[in-house]
């Protein structure tokens, strides 16, 4: 890809739960640079070629399948070890 101007970023916003906020608060103790004013959990799902029809189809499908659903983390991945 030569940049992202020809693409849409499909993002799912996540409701902040007590457990998620607690995890975020604990991670803030690690050395880091905070570039955002507030905590807004989200998941980047995909980058797609800029096509409004395709974008709408994907978002509508994801909304039908995921809005209001609870998803449980199965494990935590701290990075790949060779």
DAPE-V525546 format. One record per residue. N is the residue number from 0. SS is DSSP state (alpha for helix, beta for strand, coil for the rest). OMEGA is omega in radians with two decimals (* if undefined). D_LAST is the distance of its C-alpha to the last C-alpha in Angstrom with 1 decimal. Layout:
N_SS_OMEGA_D_LAST, N_SS_OMEGA_D_LAST
This chain:
0_coil_3.14_27.6, 1_coil_-3.03_29.9, 2_coil_-3.03_30.0, 3_coil_-3.09_30.7, 4_coil_3.11_34.5, 5_coil_-3.06_34.9, 6_beta_2.96_32.7, 7_beta_3.04_33.1, 8_beta_3.11_30.4, 9_beta_-3.05_30.8, 10_beta_3.03_30.1, 11_beta_3.05_30.8, 12_beta_-3.04_32.3, 13_coil_3.09_31.6, 14_coil_3.13_34.3, 15_coil_3.05_33.6, 16_coil_3.11_33.9, 17_alpha_-3.13_34.4, 18_alpha_-3.14_30.9, 19_alpha_3.10_29.2, 20_alpha_3.11_31.3, 21_alpha_3.12_30.4, 22_alpha_3.12_26.7, 23_alpha_-3.14_27.3, 24_alpha_3.13_29.5, 25_alpha_3.13_27.0, 26_alpha_3.13_24.3, 27_coil_3.09_27.0, 28_coil_3.12_26.9, 29_coil_3.10_23.5, 30_coil_-3.14_24.1, 31_coil_3.01_24.5, 32_coil_-3.13_27.1, 33_coil_-3.09_29.1, 34_coil_-3.13_30.4, 35_coil_-3.14_32.2, 36_coil_-3.08_35.5, 37_coil_-3.13_34.8, 38_coil_3.12_32.1, 39_coil_-3.08_32.1, 40_coil_-3.12_29.3, 41_beta_3.06_28.4, 42_beta_3.02_25.9, 43_beta_-3.06_25.6, 44_beta_-3.07_26.0, 45_beta_2.88_26.5, 46_beta_-3.14_28.0, 47_beta_3.07_30.9, 48_beta_-3.06_33.4, 49_coil_3.09_36.4, 50_coil_-3.06_38.8, 51_alpha_-3.13_40.7, 52_alpha_3.12_41.6, 53_alpha_3.12_38.0, 54_alpha_-3.14_36.9, 55_alpha_3.12_39.7, 56_alpha_-3.13_38.9, 57_alpha_-3.12_35.3, 58_alpha_3.11_36.3, 59_alpha_3.13_39.2, 60_alpha_3.13_37.0, 61_alpha_3.11_34.4, 62_alpha_3.13_37.3, 63_alpha_-3.05_38.8, 64_alpha_-2.94_35.7, 65_alpha_-3.07_34.2, 66_coil_3.13_36.9, 67_coil_-3.13_37.9, 68_coil_3.02_35.1, 69_coil_3.10_33.0, 70_coil_-3.11_29.3, 71_coil_3.06_27.2, 72_coil_-3.13_23.6, 73_coil_3.10_21.9, 74_coil_3.11_18.8, 75_coil_3.13_17.1, 76_coil_3.14_13.7, 77_coil_-3.14_12.8, 78_coil_-3.09_9.8, 79_coil_3.04_6.5, 80_coil_3.13_3.8, 81_coil_*_0.0
